[in-house]
C-alpha cells in the first residue's frame, strides 16, 4: 500500500480514505492524538474519538471522518501503533480497510 491516497480527491487518481475508532476496544493511551491531533482527540471519558473537518468531536458510535492527505502517514501510523487495535482506516468507495486490525497484509 502506498501513501499516495487522498481523502476527498474525487479525481479517480487517489482513493478517498476515512477513519473511525471502535471505542469498545480503545485503551485511552492517546497515541493517536500524539500522531494526529488534527484528526483524533481524547474525551473526558478517557477514550479517543475522531474529529470532523471543522474540529468537532464526533462521539456517535462508528462516526467517521475523512483523512486529509497531508495527515495520511500520521493516521496510518496511529492505526499501526494503537495498542487497542481500534483505529480503522478504509477506502470510502468500497469500505475496504487499508490500515488497522482488519487490513489485509500487503
N, C-alpha and C positions, 0 to 999 in steps of 0.2 A: 504494500500500500504506500503510495507516495503522499507527500504533503501538498500536492497540487490540487486540493479540493477547496471549494469556496462555498460559503453559505450565501444563498440568495443570488447567485450569479445569473441564473436563468438563461445562460448562453448555450447550454448543452456541452460546453467545453469543460466545465467543472461541475461536480455534483454538489448541490447544497447539502449541508450537514446540520443536524440538530442534536442537542444533548439533553438528557434528563437524568435525574438521580432517584434511585429507589431508597427512600428514607427508611424502609424497614431493615435495610442492610447497612445503612450509614453508621459509622463508628464515631463520627464527630471529630476526627483527627484534624481536619482543616487543611489537609494537604492540597486539596483542590483550590481552596481560597488562596493559598500561598502561590500556586502556579498561575491562576487566572482569576484575580479578584473582580475583574470586569464581568465575569460570567457566573461565578459562584459566591455564595455568602452563607455564613453560619447564622442561624436564627437563635432566638433566646432559648429554644428547646435544645440547643446544642447540636442540631443536625444541619447538614448542608442542603442548600436549595439552589436552583438556577435563578438567574435574573433575566428580565426582559431587556430588550434593546434600550428601553427607557430607564433602566436601572431599578425596576420594580421587582421586589422579591416575589417569586411565583411559588406559592405554598400549596397549590392543589396537587393531590397525588397524581403522578405521571406528567406533570407540567413539563413542557419542552420549550427550549429557546434555540434560535439559530446560532451557529458557531461562526463568529466573524473570522474571515480568512487570516488576518494578522495574528489571531489567537489560536489557530488550529493546533499548532505544535504544543502549546501550553495546555490546551484542553485534552489533547491526546495523551500527553504525559500525565495529566491528572488521573485519567482513566487507568493508565498502566500502573501508577504508583498507589492508587487508592487501596488501603488495607481492607476496607469493607467490600471491595469489588462491586460498588453500587453505581458507578458512573457509566452511562451508556451513550455512545456517540454513534449515530446512524445516518444513513442517507435519507433525505426527505422523500425522494421519488419512490423507493421500494421498501423503505424502513428496515433495510439490512444493516445490522450493527457492524461498524468498521473498527471501532475501538471500544474496549470494555470486555466484561466477562463472557459475553455471548458472541464475540467477534471470532471469525474463523482465522486461524493462524495462517500467515502468509509466508 
